[in-house]
């Protein structure tokens, strides 16, 4: 029986900061930068174990590239 190799991207993030950094890196890999990407300060300040990720705002070009990257990922699956 073959065991699957587990990578960092396969396991759940251990913190909101880790989740944001993984998302930032994955977006950067497909040429997308969300300048406002961050951990939501309100939920993080409350010590919420599942703080929210604030994707922020982006311009139309970035939104279009993000949509195209998501569609391409769906086609690869």
N, C-alpha and C positions, 0 to 999 in steps of 0.2 A: 504494500500500500504506500502510495506517495503522499508526503505531507506538503501542504502549501506553504510557501515562504511568506511570512507576514512582514510587511514593510511599515514604516512609520505612517504612511498615508492610509494604511488599512485599519489601524487601530484608532479608537476614538481619542481625540485630543484630551489631554489631562487638565488643561486650563483654557480659559477664553483667550489668553494671550497666545498660547500655542496654536489654537484654532485660527486666529487672525493671521499669524505668521505663515501657517500652511496655506491658507487661502491666498495671501499676498504672493507667495512664491508660485503657486499654481497659476494664478492670473498672469504673473510676470512671464511665466513660461510660454503663454500664448499671446504675449504682447499687449496685455491689458494692465493699466495702472488705475486703481481707484484711490485718488489722493486722500479721501476722507475715511478710508477703511480703518476701523478702530474698535476696541472694546467699548461698549456703551457705558459711559461713566456713571450713569444713575444706577444701573443694575450691578455694576462692579463695586460701587461705593457701599451698596447695601450688603455686600458679602454674599450675594446670591450665588449658589454653587453653579448655576448655569447662566452666567451673565450673557446678555445679548450681544451680538456682533452688529455694529452699525456699519452698513455698507456705504453710507454717505451718498453724496451727490456726484453725478458725472455728466459730461456733455453728450450730445447726440452721437458723436463719433465713437466714443467709448461704449455707450449703450449698444450701438450697432455691432461693434466687435465682440462684445460680451454675448449678445444673442447668437452671433455666428459661431462662436466657440462652443456654446452650449449645444447648438444644433449639430455641430461636427462631432462632439462627444457622444451624442445620442446615436448618430449614424455608425460610430465605431463600436458601439456596444452590441 
